[in-house]
Amino acid sequence: MQTLNMPDKKGYYGEYGGAYIPELLFNNINELEQNYLKIIHSTEFQKEYHDLLENYVGRPTPLYHAKNLSEQFKTKIYLKREDLCHTGSHKINNTIGQILIAKALGKKRILAETGAGQHGVATATVCALLKLECIIYMGQIDMHRQEANVIRMKMLGATIIPAISGSKTLKDATNEAIRGWINDPDSYYLIGSAVGPHPYPDMVAKFQSIISKEIKQQLLKAEGMEEPDLVIACVGGGSNAAGAFFEFIDSKKTKLIGVEAAGKGIDTGYSAATMTLGTTGILHGSRSIIMQTKDGQIIEPHSISAGLDYPGIGPLHAFLGKRKRALYLNVTDEEALQAAFNLTKQEGIIPALESAHALAILNKLELHKDQVLVINLSGRGDKDLPTYLDHYHEK
Ligand SMILES: *Cc1c(COP(=O)(O)O)cnc(C)c1O
């Protein structure tokens, strides 16, 4: 696949993407679209971005050969340790990038939505560091599910606005953040995943692509080759997967698997497996695959993990799935929980519930001992301890 010219000038990956926005946001999106590549490519930006990634986030994150897990699944498994990033997940790779863009555009205030709270914490963290005002929209249900992250954001100086409409989760927080931006056009809206109107999906994928750039270098050192046989990542909106896939999209060798949340099961009505259940439509400013009824009402998603509880997927993934360049599978809440407990016992690593979805797919793949797999461990499990406690039974 040749992706060098993607997305096109209007932000399309094939039929997916674009910018479907209210007129009141034209100027903001236009300003961003006209300037983001210029800013990203400037030496000043590159220097500050990479300096912060190295000295503040702790990059490069290790590519860890998980020997016990490899033995269990009779194959060779590497874990890309995004869980070791400052603030506990890959999200900060993107927040640093976008906040530097906001500063270059002269913005003083950042608006963001958050689901699990990881994006909100990463945003509030970088706002504290770079002295910007920070307003976070969060679903009221998620505020209860992720109380520790709410406390972190408050300590970091952010104002938190609860989203009380709809299912009171990520989709509703995103709606309210967009509404907030319309009312406050001088602020910068910082999207936390590879979704939203162009240029956000492209910008987020580019900032997260540091993950696959490092995998290439690290695999070359460990295995004498840059390209693994398979890369696996969980998919909410699709930012950690976009970052883990990015450098391999044009590879003829590397297979790509994205894992979505099947929730209680694909057929139960409590699911967030957009690529399996969704159809083409428009959500949050872009044309992609979304979970909707026949007359276009968004179907409330469900996942045990707040970070995957989203009824859409970024346009890049819709495109890769449609062209069969990447395969999108799903696992249930229960399968993800078991995979989290298994990794903890096998390797002494407590993964985020989101990342546990990527691990759980190992049970469903045909694996061989001479394959090299990379699983993107998108985050750590500290925020999920209450959920793990609810489901943990000593055997
Ligand atoms: C937010 C989050 C995700 C899901 O978001 P993507 O944009 O699909 O990566 C996955 N894992 C962790 C740890 C997260 O915090």
The ligand as a Tripos MOL2 file, in Angstrom:
@<TRIPOS>MOLECULE
LIG
   15    15     1     0     0
SMALL
NO_CHARGES

@<TRIPOS>ATOM
      1 C1         -7.1600    6.2890   25.5190 C.3       1 LIG1
      2 C2         -6.5080    4.9840   25.5720 C.ar      1 LIG1
      3 C3         -6.6870    4.0300   24.5540 C.ar      1 LIG1
      4 C4         -7.6340    4.2050   23.4190 C.3       1 LIG1
      5 O1         -7.4120    5.2820   22.5890 O.3       1 LIG1
      6 P1         -6.7590    5.1550   21.1660 P.3       1 LIG1
      7 O2         -6.8550    6.5150   20.5970 O.co2     1 LIG1
      8 O3         -7.5340    4.1480   20.3800 O.co2     1 LIG1
      9 O4         -5.3580    4.7180   21.3730 O.co2     1 LIG1
     10 C5         -5.9720    2.8520   24.6390 C.ar      1 LIG1
     11 N1         -5.1580    2.5940   25.6770 N.ar      1 LIG1
     12 C6         -4.9680    3.4730   26.6780 C.ar      1 LIG1
     13 C7         -4.0720    3.1200   27.8000 C.3       1 LIG1
     14 C8         -5.6420    4.7010   26.6560 C.ar      1 LIG1
     15 O5         -5.4640    5.5570   27.6620 O.3       1 LIG1
@<TRIPOS>BOND
     1     1     2 1
     2     2     3 ar
     3     2    14 ar
     4     3     4 1
     5     3    10 ar
     6     4     5 1
     7     5     6 1
     8     6     7 2
     9     6     8 1
    10     6     9 1
    11    10    11 ar
    12    11    12 ar
    13    12    13 1
    14    12    14 ar
    15    14    15 1
@<TRIPOS>SUBSTRUCTURE
     1 LIG1         1 GROUP 0 **** ****
